[in-house]
Amino acid sequence: MTYVTSDLHGYPLEKFQTLLDKAGFGEDDFCFVLGDVIDRGKDSVKLLRWLMLQQNFQLILGNHEAMMLGCGFLFEEITEESLRNINDGDLGAFDLWLTNGGDETFDALYECDIDTRLDILNYVKDAPLFDVVT
């Protein structure tokens, strides 16, 4: 069976897993997650890390993930040059993300080691904008 969900916004992972169990979701099922996994809730990064390990889930990029990716300059190595290159557009993108609940995700990403953070960002970068089911 194919399932679809969206707008988890950092919903507690354990509660999400309980909902999947109650719905009878199993190994032979597939779930599309239509974006907005992150922001507002405390489990944003936990959800992403879990999704990365699932073979039968597909993240579709949402506007909250796109806002995070628009702040990619925050996750690069900080140098004098990179600091000088931050512009009003970058600051505006960061402000927009924070205004929409990105602070929870931002903080959680910086609790991860650099390799995990980059793995998460690459996973989100690879998420498609749509998928077609036939």
Secondary structure by P-SEA (a helix, b strand, c coil): cbbbbcccccccaaaaaaaaaaacccccbbbbccccccccccaaaaaaaaaaacccccccccaaaaaaaaaccccccccaaaaaaccaaaaaaaaaaaaacaaaaaaaaaaccaaaaaaaaaaaaacccccccc
